[in-house]
């Protein structure tokens, strides 16, 4: 029996799973609190202590989002173009974008950047052969600072060598890669994504103290969001003779953020619709830092709106829960991130928070359809991805995985439950639940044996 031990060192919990690769089955899993404040190996050892036979595993691999995950600052020229392209590259690499800056950096911007505890700075700006002044100015601003984060230069190739020289002369750790937007509205984010991952492996793991887990396993090989995205790509596209499921969406509702991944072309599905704006990546990830179930519960509630939350409670038959009561519950979730609802009233409050986290995150992820009027008549324009025809919506995260009715939470993604009619949200997808927290592990396993990873996902993802 060939075993693989796959580990997700999360910001709250460290999850371990043992797989029989020949039998294509999960033989056991466990979890323990991530002891990131002291030594992550403490929590890892505790999780492993409840997993029989892990020492015999041929492969022992981990991903991690502990210590805040991979934190990136993105800098570009125009907010909707090169700055947005840099942001998407960072998100696609499994990073958390702390902030995006556009145009020429100011002294105030630099003071702001210094206060942000980022791991990497991604410096973009200008299409190839286009504006050089902006990225050169921003390189000089970074060079004149005392920032010591690695800087990735992914802008106008005509300025790349000069920008790299400015930064290196100032003693900055500098990496050059291809432009994230070589031509107007054309994305090229894969080279930057790969470089970010390599820096994560070489630098960030050591900086966060995660290298200590190498005493127990083969190593941490990628950020957790990158593992989930890789699993989603494999599940959608298939591998060799093993067919995938087709275009899909993965929604991960966590305590601090809600992440949405879509694996789909997103091209217009209706005749006569023109696509406008920045090109959309086939594999797209968005992260909503104000839509978490625990750490950011108050901001999630604020995004929902108190009147809307009250209306939804009434629709669910809970009109007798007072505003003071459910707002006290939401504050408690924020203060005690490990709190579990104790009764039916608390559960419906938690469920509505989860459903709305899904709804709002999907609304921000999908594209929209606009109608403009010209002298020649009405014209339909699409901005972003058309995900109305997505075949599957897959849910993961505690509120979904541990819920008696996960379909209620996932239904927040549907077009009919969105508040804006122009949104291109899924219409009639099938729902699936990652009940075994398999996706991150499957992304790791895909590095070793993609076909086995795909078969495991198809076997264990549960249809709702």
C-alpha positions in Angstrom: 0.0 0.0 0.0 1.5 3.3 -1.1 0.5 6.1 1.3 0.5 9.9 0.9 0.3 12.2 3.9 -1.1 15.6 2.9 -1.3 18.5 5.3 -3.0 21.9 5.3 -1.5 24.3 7.9 -4.3 26.8 8.1 -4.5 30.1 10.0 -6.8 28.4 12.6 -6.5 24.6 12.2 -3.9 22.2 10.9 -5.7 19.5 8.9 -3.9 16.2 8.1 -5.1 13.4 5.8 -3.7 10.0 4.9 -4.5 8.5 1.5 -4.0 5.0 0.0 -2.9 5.9 -3.5 -3.3 2.3 -4.9 -6.8 1.8 -3.4 -7.7 5.5 -4.1 -9.2 6.0 -0.7 -8.9 8.2 2.3 -7.7 6.1 5.2 -7.9 8.7 7.9 -7.9 12.4 8.8 -7.5 14.6 11.8 -7.0 18.2 12.8 -5.7 20.4 15.6 -5.4 24.0 16.4 -2.5 25.7 14.5 0.0 26.9 17.1 1.4 29.6 14.9 2.0 31.9 17.9 4.6 29.5 19.3 5.8 26.7 17.0 3.6 25.3 14.2 5.1 21.8 14.7 3.3 21.6 18.1 -0.1 21.7 16.4 1.1 19.5 13.6 2.3 16.8 16.0 -0.9 16.9 17.8 -2.9 16.4 14.6 -0.6 13.6 13.5 -0.9 11.9 16.9 -4.5 11.0 16.0 -3.6 9.7 12.5 -2.5 6.1 12.6 0.2 4.9 10.2 1.3 8.4 8.9 5.0 7.6 9.4 4.8 4.9 6.7 3.7 7.4 4.0 5.9 7.6 1.0 5.0 11.2 0.3 4.6 13.8 3.1 3.6 17.2 1.7 2.0 20.4 3.1 0.4 23.7 2.0 -0.1 26.6 4.3 -2.0 29.8 4.9 -0.8 30.2 8.5 0.6 33.5 9.8 -1.7 35.5 7.5 -0.9 33.5 4.4 1.2 34.9 1.6 0.7 38.7 1.8 1.3 40.8 -1.4 1.2 44.5 -2.3 0.4 45.1 -6.0 1.5 48.3 -7.8 0.5 49.2 -11.4 -0.2 52.2 -13.6 -4.0 52.3 -14.2 -6.4 50.9 -11.6 -8.5 48.9 -14.1 -5.6 47.7 -16.2 -2.0 47.0 -15.1 -2.8 47.4 -11.4 -5.7 45.0 -11.7 -3.5 42.6 -13.7 -0.9 42.6 -11.0 -3.6 42.0 -8.4 -5.0 39.0 -10.3 -1.5 37.6 -10.7 -1.0 37.8 -6.9 -4.4 36.2 -6.2 -3.8 33.4 -8.7 -0.5 32.6 -7.0 -2.4 32.0 -3.7 -1.6 35.3 -2.2 -3.6 37.8 -0.2 -3.5 41.2 -1.7 -3.2 43.7 1.2 -3.6 46.7 -1.1 -3.3 47.8 -4.7 -1.6 51.1 -5.7 -1.9 52.9 -9.1 -0.2 55.8 -10.8 2.9 57.4 -9.3 3.6 56.4 -5.7 3.6 59.4 -3.3 5.4 59.8 0.0 2.1 59.1 1.7 1.8 55.9 -0.2 5.2 54.8 0.9 4.4 55.5 4.5 1.3 53.4 4.0 3.2 50.5 2.4 5.7 50.5 5.3 2.9 49.9 7.8 1.6 46.9 5.8 3.3 43.7 6.7 3.6 42.3 3.2 5.8 39.4 2.1 6.3 40.4 -1.5 5.8 43.6 -3.6 4.7 43.0 -7.2 5.7 46.0 -9.3 3.9 46.3 -12.7 3.0 49.2 -15.0 2.8 50.0 -18.7 2.2 47.7 -21.6 5.3 46.5 -23.5 6.7 49.6 -25.4 4.3 51.9 -23.6 4.6 54.2 -20.6 8.0 53.7 -18.9 8.1 56.8 -16.6 5.5 55.5 -14.1 7.2 52.2 -13.3 10.7 53.9 -13.2 9.4 56.5 -10.8 7.8 53.8 -8.6 11.1 51.8 -8.6 12.9 54.8 -7.4 10.4 55.4 -4.6 10.8 51.7 -3.5 14.6 52.0 -3.8 14.7 55.0 -1.5 12.8 53.2 1.2 13.9 50.9 4.0 11.6 48.1 2.8 13.3 44.7 2.7 10.6 42.6 1.0 11.5 40.9 -2.3 10.3 43.0 -5.3 9.0 41.3 -8.5 9.2 43.5 -11.6 6.4 42.4 -14.0 5.8 45.6 -16.1 6.8 47.2 -19.4 9.7 45.1 -20.8 11.3 48.2 -22.3 11.8 49.5 -18.7 12.4 46.2 -16.9 16.2 46.2 -16.9 16.4 49.8 -15.8 13.9 49.2 -13.1 15.8 46.1 -11.9 19.0 48.1 -11.9 17.5 50.9 -9.8 16.3 48.4 -7.2 19.4 46.2 -7.1 21.6 49.2 -6.7 19.6 50.1 -3.6 20.2 46.6 -2.2 16.7 45.3 -2.9 16.1 41.7 -3.5 14.8 41.9 -7.1 13.3 39.5 -9.6 12.4 40.2 -13.2 9.6 38.4 -15.0 7.3 38.9 -18.0 4.8 41.8 -18.1 1.5 40.9 -16.5 -0.1 43.0 -19.3 2.1 43.0 -22.5 -0.7 44.5 -24.6 -3.7 46.6 -23.7 -6.3 44.4 -21.9 -4.3 41.2 -22.5 -3.3 39.2 -19.4 -0.1 37.3 -19.0 -0.1 36.4 -15.3 1.3 32.8 -15.3 5.0 33.8 -15.2 4.4 36.1 -12.3 2.3 33.5 -10.5 5.1 30.9 -10.9 7.7 33.3 -9.6 5.6 34.2 -6.6 5.3 30.5 -5.7 9.0 30.0 -6.0 9.7 32.9 -3.7 7.2 31.5 -1.3 9.1 28.2 -1.3 12.5 29.8 -0.9 11.9 32.8 1.3 8.4 33.1 2.9 8.3 29.6 4.5 11.5 30.3 6.3 10.5 33.8 7.3 7.2 32.5 8.9 9.0 29.6 10.7 7.2 27.0 8.6 10.5 25.4 7.7 10.5 23.7 11.1 7.9 21.2 9.8 10.5 19.8 7.4 11.7 17.8 10.4 8.5 15.8 10.1 7.6 15.9 6.4 9.1 16.5 3.0 8.2 20.2 3.1 5.6 22.9 2.5 5.3 23.2 -1.3 2.7 25.9 -1.9 0.2 28.3 -0.3 -3.2 26.7 0.5 -5.2 28.9 -1.9 -2.8 27.8 -4.7 -3.4 24.2 -3.8 -7.2 24.7 -3.9 -7.0 26.4 -7.3 -4.8 23.6 -8.7 -7.3 21.0 -7.5 -10.2 23.0 -9.1 -8.3 23.2 -12.4 -7.7 19.5 -12.4 -11.3 18.6 -11.4 -12.6 20.8 -14.2 -10.2 19.9 -17.0 -9.4 16.2 -16.2 -6.1 14.5 -16.8 -5.1 12.0 -19.5 -7.9 9.4 -19.9 -9.7 10.6 -16.7 -12.4 13.1 -17.7 -13.0 16.2 -15.6 -16.4 17.7 -14.6 -16.3 20.7 -16.9 -16.6 24.4 -16.0 -17.1 24.9 -12.3 -16.8 27.2 -9.3 -15.3 26.5 -5.9 -16.5 28.6 -2.9 -14.4 28.5 0.3 -16.2 30.3 3.2 -13.7 30.8 6.0 -13.5 32.6 9.3 -11.6 35.6 7.9 -12.3 35.6 4.1 -14.5 34.0 1.5 -12.6 32.9 -1.6 -14.2 32.1 -4.9 -12.4 30.2 -7.7 -13.9 29.8 -11.2 -12.5 27.5 -13.8 -14.3 28.7 -17.0 -13.7 30.8 -20.1 -16.4 33.2 -19.0 -17.0 34.3 -22.6 -20.4 35.7 -23.6 -23.1 33.0 -23.8 -25.7 35.1 -25.5 -25.6 36.3 -29.2 -25.0 39.9 -29.8 -23.1 40.5 -26.6 -19.7 42.2 -26.8 -17.0 41.6 -24.2 -15.4 44.8 -22.9 -12.6 45.5 -20.4 -9.7 43.5 -19.0 -9.3 40.0 -20.3 -10.5 37.4 -17.8 -8.3 34.5 -16.8 -9.6 31.0 -17.3 -8.6 30.1 -13.7 -9.7 33.1 -11.6 -9.6 33.6 -7.8 -11.0 36.4 -5.8 -10.7 36.9 -2.0 -13.1 39.0 0.0 -11.5 40.0 3.3 -14.7 41.5 4.7 -16.9 38.5 4.2 -15.5 36.0 6.8 -17.7 34.0 9.2 -15.8 34.9 12.4 -12.9 37.4 12.3 -14.8 39.6 9.9 -18.4 38.8 11.0 -19.2 42.4 11.8 -18.1 43.6 8.3 -20.0 40.8 6.7 -23.1 41.9 8.6 -22.5 45.4 7.5 -22.2 44.4 3.9 -25.5 42.5 4.2 -27.3 45.4 5.8 -29.4 45.3 9.0 -32.7 45.6 7.2 -31.9 42.9 4.7 -30.8 40.6 7.5 -34.0 41.2 9.4 -36.1 40.4 6.2 -34.2 37.2 5.6 -34.7 36.1 9.2 -38.5 36.7 8.8 -38.5 34.7 5.5 -37.0 31.8 7.4 -39.7 32.0 10.1 -37.6 33.6 12.8 -39.3 37.0 13.1 -39.1 36.7 17.0 -35.3 37.1 17.1 -34.6 40.7 18.2 -32.1 42.9 16.5 -30.2 43.2 19.8 -30.0 39.4 20.1 -28.7 38.6 16.6 -26.2 41.6 16.7 -24.9 40.3 20.0 -24.5 36.9 18.4 -22.6 38.4 15.5 -20.2 40.3 17.9 -19.7 37.1 19.8 -18.7 35.2 16.7 -16.1 38.0 16.0 -14.7 37.8 19.5 -14.7 34.0 19.9 -13.7 32.7 16.5 -14.1 29.0 17.7 -17.6 29.5 18.9 -20.2 26.9 17.6 -23.9 27.7 17.6 -25.7 26.2 20.6 -29.3 26.2 19.5 -31.6 26.6 16.5 -31.8 30.4 16.7 -28.0 30.8 16.7 -27.7 28.3 13.9 -30.1 30.2 11.6 -28.1 33.4 12.3 -24.9 31.6 11.4 -26.5 30.0 8.3 -27.7 33.4 7.0 -24.2 34.9 7.5 -22.8 32.0 5.4 -25.4 32.2 2.7 -24.8 35.9 2.3 -21.0 35.5 2.4 -21.5 33.2 -0.6 -23.9 35.6 -2.3 -21.8 38.7 -1.9 -18.5 37.0 -2.8 -20.0 35.5 -6.0 -21.5 38.9 -6.9 -18.0 40.4 -6.7 -16.5 37.5 -8.7 -18.8 37.2 -11.7 -19.2 39.6 -14.5 -22.2 41.8 -15.4 -24.2 42.6 -18.5 -24.8 46.2 -19.4 -27.0 47.8 -22.0 -25.9 51.0 -23.6 -27.8 53.1 -26.0 -26.2 54.6 -29.1 -27.6 56.4 -32.2 -27.7 52.9 -33.8 -29.8 51.5 -31.0 -29.2 49.4 -27.9 -26.0 47.4 -27.5 -25.2 44.7 -24.9 -21.8 44.8 -23.2 -20.3 42.2 -20.9 -17.7 43.1 -18.3 -16.0 40.2 -16.4 -16.9 36.5 -16.7 -20.3 35.1 -17.7 -20.7 32.2 -15.3 -24.4 31.7 -15.8 -23.8 28.3 -17.4 -21.4 26.9 -14.7 -22.1 23.1 -14.3 -21.0 22.7 -10.7 -20.7 24.9 -7.6 -18.5 23.2 -5.0 -18.5 24.4 -1.4 -15.9 24.0 1.3 -15.3 25.7 4.7 -16.8 24.9 8.1 -20.2 26.5 7.6 -20.8 24.4 4.5 -19.0 21.2 5.4 -20.5 20.8 8.9 -24.0 22.0 7.9 -27.1 19.8 7.9 -28.3 21.8 4.8 -25.3 22.9 2.8 -27.5 23.6 -0.2 -29.1 26.5 1.8 -25.7 28.2 2.1 -24.6 27.5 -1.5 -27.9 28.7 -2.9 -26.6 32.2 -2.2 -24.5 31.8 -5.3 -27.5 31.5 -7.6 -28.6 34.2 -10.0 -32.1 34.1 -8.6 -30.8 35.0 -5.1 -28.7 37.9 -6.2 -29.9 41.5 -5.7 -28.7 42.9 -9.1 -30.3 41.5 -12.3 -27.3 42.4 -14.4 -25.0 39.9 -12.6 -23.9 36.9 -14.6 -24.1 34.4 -11.7 -24.7 30.7 -12.0 -28.3 29.8 -12.9 -28.8 26.0 -12.5 -25.6 24.3 -11.3 -25.3 21.1 -9.3 -24.1 21.6 -5.8 -21.2 19.5 -4.3 -19.6 19.7 -0.9 -16.0 19.0 0.1 -17.1 17.1 3.2 -13.6 15.6 3.8 -11.7 18.9 3.3 -10.1 17.2 0.3 -9.5 20.1 -2.1 -6.2 21.5 -0.6 -4.9 17.9 -0.2 -5.9 17.1 -3.8 -3.9 20.1 -5.1 -0.9 18.8 -3.3 -1.4 15.3 -4.6 -1.7 16.7 -8.1 2.0 17.5 -7.9 2.7 13.8 -7.6 0.0 11.9 -9.4 -2.7 14.1 -11.0 -4.8 11.1 -12.2 -5.1 9.7 -8.7 -5.9 13.1 -7.3 -8.7 13.6 -9.8 -10.2 10.2 -9.0 -10.1 10.9 -5.3 -12.0 14.2 -5.8 -14.6 12.5 -8.0 -15.0 9.8 -5.4 -15.3 11.9 -2.3 -16.9 15.2 -3.3 -20.5 14.8 -2.2 -23.4 15.8 -4.3 -26.1 17.8 -2.5 
